[in-house]
Amino acid sequence: ILLPDIQMNLFKEILFQFGINVKKKFFISYNFFAMKIRTEKFPRLKDLREDNDLKQRQLAEILHIGQPTYNHYEKGCREIPIDCLIELAKFYRTSIDYIVGLTDEFEPYPKRRRRNFDP
């Protein structure tokens, strides 16, 4: 993509945040840039897997999906369906909020006690 100077400077700043230092004008593939951004979408997914010494193939089997599909979830190329998020949260014994980065608290939320409603 060939960008005007103002857009190029903004683009350079964004790339710099991802550890890519640009010193002059250049052409860059949109797919490359989009791929760099997507890799940060669910960083905890990969961290949890690696912390438990698991392979993508093993988690894919647990979720009843193919390894390439799980790889796409981990890279952020594909949205994770809610049923897979629920299974992952149960498997890791954490909350969906922790997996997707909405909280830093690893412990799952306490379950609510059911109330008995007597008429």
N, C-alpha and C positions, 0 to 999 in steps of 0.2 A: 504494500500500500504506500503510495506517495502522498504524504500529508503536508499541508501548509505549515509554516514555521511555528505558529502558535499551537496548533494541534500536535506537532512533532515534539515540542517541549513538554507538553502534558503527557504525551505518550512515553517519552523518555523517563519522566518521573515515575509513571506507573510501572514501567519495566524495571526501573532501579529498585522499587519496593520488592520486586520478585528476584532481586539479585543479579539483574542483567544490566551491565553498564554500557551505555551507548555514547560514543564520542563524536560521531558524525551521522549525517543523514544516510538512511539505508532503506532497503525494501524488506518488509517482513511479512510473512504469511499470517493471515488472520487466524488460521487453524492453530498455528504454533502459539500465538498469544492467548487464544481461548483455552488451549490445553493447559498452559501455565496457570491460568486463573482457576480452572476447574480442579486442579490438583489440590487446592486448599479448601475445597468445599466441605469435606468430612474428614479432616485429618485424624480425628480420634478413632475412626473405623480401622485404619491401618495400625495405629498405635495399639489399640486393644487386641487386634489379631496377633501382632508381633509380641506383645507382652505375654500372651498366652501360648507362645511358640506354636502357632497354627499356620497352616498353608491356606491360600485362597481356596484351593480345591476342597479342603476339609469343611470350611465354612459354607461353601456352595452346596455341599451335600447336606449339611444341616438345614439349610434354607430351601432345599429341593429346587435348586436352580443350577445353571451351568457356571463353570469357573469364569468364562469370559464375561458373563453378566455380572457376577460378583466383582470382577476386576473393574467393570464400568461403574459400579456403585462406589467403589473405593476411590477411584480417580475423579469421581464427580461428573462423569460423562452422561450418566443416567440417574434419574431420580429414584430413590429407594421407596418401594411401596410400603405402606404403613404396616401390612402384615409381616414383612421382612424386618422392619424396625422393631416390632413387638417381639419377634423371635430372637433378634439380636440382644435386645434389652434383657429378656429372660435368660438367655444363654450366659451373658456376661454379668448378670445380677446387678444391673444398673438401670438408670432411667433413659428413656428415649431422649430427653432433654440433654443428658450428658453426652450421648452419642453424637447428636447434631450440634453440640457446642453452645447450647442455651444456658447451661449451668456448669460450674466447675466442681460441683458436689457429686462424687462418684456414687455414693450410697443411693439406692432407689428410694422413692417417696414411700412413707409408711402407708400400708393399706388401711382404708377406712373400715371401721367396724360397722357391720350392718345393724340397723335399728329394727327392733321388733315393734311393729305397729299393731297393737291390740285394739280392736274396735270397741 
